[in-house]
Amino acid sequence: MISFIVPAYNEAGLLGATLEALHATGLAQGEPYEVVVADDASTDGTAMLAQQHGARVVTVSHRQIAATRNSGAQAALGDVLIFVDADTLVNGAVVRAALHALRDGAVGGGAGVRFDGKVPWPAEAFLWLLVRVFRATGLAAGCFVFCTRSAFSATGGFDETYFGAEELVLSQALKRHGRFVVLRESVTTSARKLRTHSLAETTMMLARLALRGRKAIRQREGMEFWYDGRRDESPQPACKEPR
């Protein structure tokens, strides 16, 4: 079984489109799948929306992304785990490629990333560079990470001492257990953080992380970009298969 695992905190604005894309993609694979939403203390209609869209809801109260992802994985039934952010649209091509990679011997991987709408050109340039750096170094962007359950268990899952970049830490851990791939195919993720945080705020955040290194992402303080709840909830466009 394929388990799509979606961590969510107050995601009623965009979660519906994400779940619709997951169901369409899951059905297209022609094999059993499930969608698990790990609802992390949401105060909006996230849990109800998830249930209405055919997801199994796991209720937690971590307010910490790595722990929430792990709770979703613990509740999942599949032998293939695909972690998808609540503001990210998958497509059949990227999931087919992920399954092919795993069945060809890989233990896990990630994918390319596209933004869902207009963002400042520095952000577009930064994403272009980041995707290529991740591919060259064999690291997965957090909005789409896949692996076998056995490899996930062997690594101990996402490292809960990190409040961000937990997908990079997991990527490195998985690489110690086997082949880790970054697919040519891409998913579409929301640029809402870049639309609601100014270029100056984003630059300062990146500079702070660069200067403080791992210490910066092992504490909640200074991680407001991910945890402050400020975001644009504009609906995502319909997911289209890449040409």
C-alpha positions in Angstrom: 0.0 0.0 0.0 1.0 3.6 -0.7 0.6 5.9 2.3 0.4 9.6 1.5 1.1 11.5 4.8 0.1 15.1 5.1 1.1 17.2 8.2 -1.3 20.0 8.7 -1.8 23.0 11.0 -4.7 25.3 10.2 -4.7 24.3 6.5 -8.4 24.5 5.6 -7.6 27.1 2.9 -5.5 24.9 0.7 -5.8 21.3 2.0 -8.8 20.4 -0.1 -6.9 20.9 -3.4 -4.0 18.9 -2.0 -6.1 16.0 -1.0 -8.0 16.0 -4.3 -4.7 15.8 -6.2 -3.6 13.0 -4.0 -6.7 10.9 -4.5 -6.6 11.5 -8.3 -2.9 10.4 -8.3 -3.5 7.5 -6.0 -6.4 6.1 -8.1 -4.3 6.5 -11.3 -1.6 4.1 -9.9 -4.1 1.2 -9.8 -3.0 -0.1 -6.5 -4.1 0.3 -2.8 -3.4 3.7 -1.2 -4.4 5.8 1.8 -4.2 9.4 2.7 -3.3 10.2 6.3 -3.6 13.8 7.6 -1.7 14.5 10.8 -3.7 17.4 12.2 -1.4 19.2 14.6 -3.7 21.2 17.0 -5.6 23.0 14.2 -8.2 25.6 15.3 -9.9 25.9 12.0 -11.8 23.3 9.9 -8.7 21.3 8.9 -9.8 18.0 10.5 -13.3 18.1 9.2 -12.2 19.1 5.7 -9.7 16.2 5.7 -12.4 13.7 6.6 -14.7 15.1 4.0 -12.0 14.5 1.4 -11.6 10.9 2.4 -8.5 11.2 4.5 -7.9 9.4 7.8 -7.1 12.0 10.5 -4.6 11.6 13.2 -4.9 14.2 15.9 -1.7 15.4 17.6 -0.6 18.4 19.5 3.1 18.8 18.8 3.4 22.2 16.9 6.7 20.8 15.6 6.8 19.6 12.0 9.2 16.6 12.5 7.1 15.1 15.3 3.9 15.6 13.3 5.3 13.9 10.3 6.5 11.0 12.5 3.0 10.7 14.0 1.5 10.4 10.6 4.0 7.8 9.6 3.3 5.7 12.8 -0.4 5.7 12.0 0.1 4.9 8.3 -0.4 1.3 7.0 1.6 1.4 3.8 5.0 0.0 3.0 5.7 3.1 0.8 5.6 6.4 2.6 5.1 9.7 0.7 5.2 12.9 2.7 3.4 15.8 1.1 3.0 19.3 2.5 -0.6 20.5 2.9 0.0 23.3 0.3 1.5 21.0 -2.3 0.0 19.5 -5.4 1.3 16.1 -6.7 0.7 14.6 -10.1 0.7 11.1 -11.5 4.1 11.5 -13.2 6.0 12.3 -10.0 4.4 9.5 -8.0 5.0 6.9 -10.8 8.6 8.0 -10.9 8.9 7.7 -7.1 7.4 4.2 -7.1 9.6 3.1 -10.0 12.7 4.4 -8.2 11.8 2.4 -5.0 11.1 -0.7 -6.9 14.4 -0.3 -8.7 16.2 -0.5 -5.4 16.2 3.1 -4.0 15.4 3.6 -0.4 13.9 7.1 -0.8 14.1 10.4 -2.6 12.6 13.8 -3.4 11.5 15.7 -6.5 11.8 19.0 -8.2 9.7 21.9 -7.0 7.7 24.6 -8.8 5.8 27.6 -7.2 2.1 28.0 -7.7 2.0 31.6 -8.8 3.8 34.9 -9.2 6.6 35.6 -6.7 9.3 38.2 -6.6 12.0 37.4 -9.2 14.7 36.9 -6.5 12.6 34.2 -5.0 12.2 32.5 -8.4 16.0 32.7 -9.0 16.6 31.3 -5.5 14.3 28.4 -6.1 15.9 27.7 -9.5 19.3 27.5 -7.8 18.1 25.6 -4.8 16.4 22.9 -6.8 19.7 22.3 -8.7 21.8 22.3 -5.5 19.4 19.8 -4.0 19.6 17.6 -7.0 23.4 17.8 -7.2 23.8 17.0 -3.5 21.0 14.4 -3.4 18.7 16.1 -0.9 14.9 16.3 -0.8 12.8 19.4 -0.5 10.4 19.1 2.4 7.2 19.4 0.4 7.7 16.0 -1.2 9.7 13.2 0.4 9.3 9.5 -0.3 10.8 6.3 1.1 10.2 2.7 2.0 8.8 2.0 5.5 11.7 -0.2 6.3 14.3 2.5 5.5 12.2 5.1 7.4 12.2 2.8 10.4 15.9 2.1 10.1 16.7 5.8 10.3 14.4 6.4 13.2 12.2 8.8 11.1 12.4 12.6 11.1 14.8 13.9 13.8 12.6 15.7 16.3 15.4 17.8 17.6 15.0 20.0 14.5 12.3 22.6 14.0 13.1 23.0 10.3 15.2 21.3 7.6 14.2 18.0 9.0 13.8 16.7 5.5 17.5 17.4 4.8 18.5 15.5 7.9 16.3 12.6 6.9 17.8 12.7 3.4 21.3 12.3 4.8 20.1 9.5 7.1 18.4 7.6 4.3 21.5 7.9 2.1 23.4 5.9 4.7 21.0 3.0 4.2 20.9 2.9 0.4 20.4 4.8 -2.8 18.6 8.1 -2.5 17.3 9.9 -5.7 16.0 13.3 -6.6 13.5 12.9 -9.5 13.5 15.0 -12.6 9.7 15.3 -12.2 8.3 18.1 -10.1 5.5 19.0 -7.7 3.8 22.3 -7.3 4.0 24.0 -4.0 2.5 27.3 -2.6 4.7 30.4 -2.6 2.4 31.9 0.1 5.3 32.4 2.6 7.1 34.5 0.0 4.0 36.5 -0.8 3.4 37.3 2.9 7.0 37.9 4.0 8.9 40.8 2.4 12.2 40.2 0.6 14.0 41.9 3.5 12.4 39.5 6.0 13.2 36.5 3.9 16.8 37.6 3.3 17.3 38.3 7.0 15.9 34.8 7.9 18.3 33.1 5.4 21.3 35.1 6.7 20.5 34.2 10.3 20.2 30.5 9.4 23.5 30.7 7.5 25.3 32.3 10.3 24.0 30.1 13.1 23.9 26.8 11.2 22.3 23.8 12.8 21.9 25.6 16.1 19.3 28.0 14.5 17.0 25.2 13.4 17.1 23.2 16.7 15.0 25.8 18.5 11.6 27.4 17.8 13.0 30.9 18.4 13.9 32.5 15.0 11.8 30.0 13.0 8.8 32.3 12.7 8.9 32.0 8.9 7.6 28.5 9.3 5.7 28.7 12.6 4.1 32.2 12.8 1.0 31.3 10.8 1.3 34.4 8.5 0.5 33.2 5.0 -1.6 33.9 1.9 -4.4 31.3 1.6 -5.2 31.9 -2.1 -6.5 28.8 -3.8 -4.0 26.8 -5.8 -4.5 26.2 -9.5 -5.7 22.9 -10.8 -2.9 20.3 -10.9 -1.8 19.5 -14.5 0.3 16.6 -15.7 3.7 17.8 -16.9 4.2 17.7 -20.6 
